[in-house]
Amino acid sequence: MLVTGALVFTRILHEPLTFKDPSWNAISLEAKAVITSMLVKDPKQRATISELLSHEWLATCAGTMSPANCSPRDSFQPA
């Protein structure tokens, strides 16, 4: 809840996760799989940190990351 008292994340509780917004078009299927596994509603079924860190997509990306590309995106523009 925010200051209005309204639940702001009710859709995540009642609707399936989708990647229909055009902003997701450039995101790989592997990245979407990681995100999906982190957002499973049932905590017993949700990916653990160990599982996430061993996921091929994260392992591959971690090897190519540098402090320069880990900082917040300068071009981030909220919708």
Number of C-alpha atoms within 10 A of each C-alpha: 8 7 5 7 7 9 9 10 9 9 10 12 9 9 8 9 13 9 11 8 7 8 8 12 10 7 11 10 12 13 15 15 13 18 14 16 16 16 15 15 14 8 10 8 11 15 18 13 10 8 12 17 14 12 15 14 17 14 12 11 10 12 8 8 10 9 6 8 9 9 8 8 9 6 6 7 6 4 3
